[in-house]
Amino acid sequence: MRLLIAILFLIVTKPVFSQCPLVVTAECAGVPMSGIIVSASQLENIDFTFDSFSKIIGGIGMSGKTQLRVQVQANTALCKWGLYMTIDNIGAVGATDWSSNVIYGTSGNPPGLDLLKVEVYNGCNTPINNRVYQAFVTNAQMIPIIEDLGAINVAGSCVTNVNGPGNYITNYNEFSFTVDYRIIPSPSLNITPGQYSVKVHFCLVEN
């Protein structure tokens, strides 16, 4: 049997869904002084097509597919920010499934969200899980890139979790992030042949 799974990703950079943290701008400035920039060429869908057993067993990786540029301007000295990833599978049967666009058969099951692995890194290793592949388990989960750990790590320190005001122009290695994606199916998963999709959102918030 030929297994064909075309998996589509639409990268969205606005915190517009409820699973993103509440956006406030008390200590940090709002848009357009603060925000995430993604180049236009990287706003396209990311397609994974598994049409051979070698791809199913070996998987497919997309390195450097998303480049994030962050800028945060302070209103006060207490400004600190966080960067999170969420996943949207609207239309899926379950909270742990991909959305089904087209189904080519009746046997098998939809793929689980945990098939998608994401890795984030930059030149200063500021992500709290720098170069560690992580997975979404449910659509209610957030994966933190920079999070609220209490202290403010100022720009220019080049340490884990830099979360003070700054921008990708003056502190490129701290305020720029590269995101890799990887999917490794397995014949034992018994996935229904078809086309599935999810949306990954990046949320920049004040902590």
N, C-alpha and C positions, 0 to 999 in steps of 0.2 A: 504494500500500500504506500502511496506517495503521501507524505505528511507535509502540508504547506501551511505555515503560520506566518502571516505578514503582520508584524507587530509595529504599531505606529505610536510615536510620542510627539505631543505638541508641547513645547516648552513655553510656559507662560510666566511672566515676571511680576505680576501684580497680585497682592494678597487679597483676593476678592472672595474667597470661600471661607466658610465659618471655621474650618479646621485650622486656619492661620491664626496666630495670636492677634489679639485686638491691637489695632494701630492707634497709638497716641503720639502726640508731638509736644509734650510739655517741656522736656529738657533738650530734645534734638529738633532741628528744623525739619519741616515736612517737604514734600515735593514742591518745586523742582530743586531745592537746595540739597536735599538728600534723596537717594534713590539707587536703583540697580539699572545698569546699562548692559544690554545684550546686542551684539552686532546683528544687523538685519539678516545676514546670511545664515545665522544660527537660530532663527525663529521658525525655520522650516521643520516639517515632521522628520523624525528620525525613524527610518524603516529598517526593521530586522526581518529578513525573509529566510525561513528555514525550509529549504526544498531539497535537501539531501541528508542522508544519515551522518555524513561527516560533519555537517553543521550542527545537527541535533546533538551529537555526542561531544564535539569540540567546542560548541558555542560560538557566539559572535560577540566581539567587543568593539565599541566605538570610543576611541581615545580622543580627548580634547574636543568633543562634539559641542560642548557648551562652554562659553567663556563669559564670566560675570565680572563686571566692573562696578565697584561700590563706592559711593561718596556719601559721607555723613557730616553735616554741619551742625555745630552746637548752638543751642539757645542759652544753655547754662553750663557750668563746669561739671554738672552731674550727668551730662549726656553720655549714654552708652547704648549700644545697639546689639541686635541679634539677627542672625540669618538662618532661615529654616527651609527645609524642603517638605512639601506635602504632595499627596497623590490623589487624583480624582478619577474614579471609575464609574461615573454616572451611567446608569443603564445596565450595570452588571447585576447578575442574580444575587450574589453574595458580597459581603464586605471585604472578602479576601480574593475576589476574582477580577480578572480583566473584563472590560466591556466587550461584548461580542458584536462585531459589525456584520460579518458574513460567516455562515457555518456551512461547511462542505460535507457534513455527514452527521450521523446520529450517535455513533459510538464515542466513548471517551468523555472527558470532562474539560471545562474551560481552564486555562492556565491560572495559577495562583499569582498574586502580586509579588510574592517572595522570589519569583523567577528573575525579577529585575534587580540587578545589583548596581549600586551607584558608588562612585569614588570621587572625593573632592580633595583638591590639594592646591598649594601655591608655593611661591619661592621662600616664604618664611615659615612654612608649616603651621600656619595659624589655625586651620580647622581643628576642632577638638578630636576628630577621628581622621587626621590627615593620612591620605593614601591607604585607607582601610575601606574595603568594600562592605557596604551595608545594604540591607534589604527592607522594603516595606512589607509588613505582615498584614495590616488592615488599612482601610481607607481613612481611618481616624488617627493614624500615626503621623507624627512629625519626626523628621530626621534633622537634628541640629547641626549646623556648620559652625556658627559662632553662637554661643548661648550665654545666658545670665548666670555667671558663677560668683556673683557678688562684687568682686573688685573690678575697677576700670584699668585695663591694660592699654596704655597710651600708644598712639601711632609712633613708629620709629623704634619701638623696643624689639620688634621681630621675635616675639615669643608666641606661645600657644594662646589662642583666644584673644587676640587684639580686638578690642571692642570700643575704643574711644574714638572721638571725631577724627576725620582724615579723609583722604581720597586716593584714588588709583593713580593720580598724576604725580603727587609728591611722595606717596608711599606705595608704589606699584606692587611690590611683593607681598604686602599685607592686605591690600584692598582689591586684589584681582584673584579670581578663583577659576580653576579648570575642573570641569565635571566629565568623568568617563562613565560609560554605561556598558553593562555586560549581561548577556542572557545565555545560560547554558541549560537547554532542555535535556531531557533524558527519555529514551524509549519507554522506560518503566512508568513514566508519569501518565501515560495513556491520555494525551491531550487530543481533543476533538479538532480535526483539521478545520482551519478557518482563518478569519482575519479578526484581530483583537486590537484594542487600543486603550491607552490611559493618557492622562495629562499630568505632567509634573510641574508644580508651582514653586517658585522661589519667593520667600516672604522676608522682606527687610522690615524689622520692627524696632521700636524703642523698648529697651529693657529697664 
